[in-house]
Amino acid sequence: MDDAEQVGAVVLAGAAARTRPALFATLAEALALPAYLGDTWDALADVLRDRLDAGPLALLVTDAGQLLADEPPGQHALLRSVLDDLASTAPHPLRVVLRP
């Protein structure tokens, strides 16, 4: 068991998030994000930043190879950009572990 699991990581199944809408829905459910979450990367960044204002967050993505697999490759890069920005600027730590 790695550190992310030990600190109570939120587990997301990459297989359930093969599209951007599915990813947003999966994150919204797993993290109890607000209902006003929009469908843009900026909206996701905003609600995740609000979540990180409350404390640290660890995400464990299983089946990570399937994450956004039905989207153009640029979408995966945008997700990484959002998460990288949050990890470097949010008031509390964000840790993302990708498992095959």
C-alpha positions in Angstrom: 0.0 0.0 0.0 1.5 3.4 -0.9 1.3 6.7 0.9 -1.8 7.9 -1.0 -3.8 5.0 0.1 -2.7 5.4 3.7 -3.9 8.9 3.9 -7.3 8.0 2.7 -7.0 8.8 -1.0 -10.2 9.2 -3.0 -10.3 6.4 -5.6 -11.4 7.1 -9.1 -11.7 4.5 -11.8 -10.2 5.5 -15.1 -12.5 3.1 -16.8 -15.5 5.2 -15.6 -13.9 8.4 -16.9 -13.1 7.7 -20.5 -14.7 11.0 -21.7 -14.5 14.5 -20.2 -18.2 14.5 -19.2 -17.7 11.2 -17.5 -14.6 12.4 -15.7 -16.3 15.5 -14.4 -19.3 13.4 -13.2 -17.0 10.9 -11.5 -15.0 13.6 -9.8 -18.2 15.4 -8.8 -19.6 12.3 -7.2 -16.4 11.1 -5.5 -15.5 14.5 -4.1 -19.1 15.8 -3.5 -18.3 18.8 -5.7 -21.0 21.5 -5.9 -23.9 21.0 -8.3 -22.9 24.2 -10.1 -19.8 22.5 -11.5 -19.7 23.5 -15.2 -18.3 21.4 -18.0 -15.1 23.3 -18.7 -11.6 22.8 -17.4 -11.7 26.3 -15.8 -14.9 25.3 -13.9 -13.2 22.1 -12.7 -10.1 24.0 -11.6 -12.3 26.4 -9.7 -14.2 23.8 -7.7 -11.1 21.7 -7.1 -9.3 24.9 -5.8 -12.3 25.5 -3.5 -12.0 21.9 -2.3 -8.2 22.4 -1.7 -9.0 25.5 0.3 -10.5 23.1 2.9 -7.5 20.7 3.2 -5.2 18.4 1.3 -6.5 16.0 -1.3 -5.1 12.7 -2.6 -6.5 11.0 -5.7 -5.8 7.5 -6.7 -6.8 6.7 -10.3 -7.1 3.0 -11.1 -7.1 1.9 -14.7 -5.3 5.1 -15.4 -4.6 4.1 -19.0 -8.3 4.4 -19.7 -8.6 7.9 -18.2 -10.0 10.2 -21.1 -9.2 7.4 -23.6 -12.2 8.3 -25.7 -11.1 12.0 -26.0 -8.6 13.6 -28.2 -5.0 13.5 -26.7 -5.2 17.2 -25.9 -7.8 16.6 -23.3 -5.5 14.5 -21.2 -2.9 17.2 -21.5 -5.4 19.8 -20.3 -6.3 17.7 -17.3 -2.6 17.4 -16.4 -2.2 21.1 -16.7 -5.2 21.8 -14.4 -3.8 19.3 -11.8 -0.3 20.6 -12.1 -1.4 24.2 -11.6 -3.5 23.2 -8.6 -0.7 21.2 -7.1 1.7 24.1 -7.3 -0.6 27.0 -6.3 -3.4 25.6 -4.0 -3.2 26.3 -0.3 -3.1 22.6 0.6 -1.3 19.7 -1.1 -2.8 17.8 -4.0 -1.4 14.4 -4.8 -2.5 12.3 -7.8 -1.4 8.7 -8.1 -2.0 6.9 -11.4 -2.2 3.1 -11.4 -2.3 1.0 -14.6 
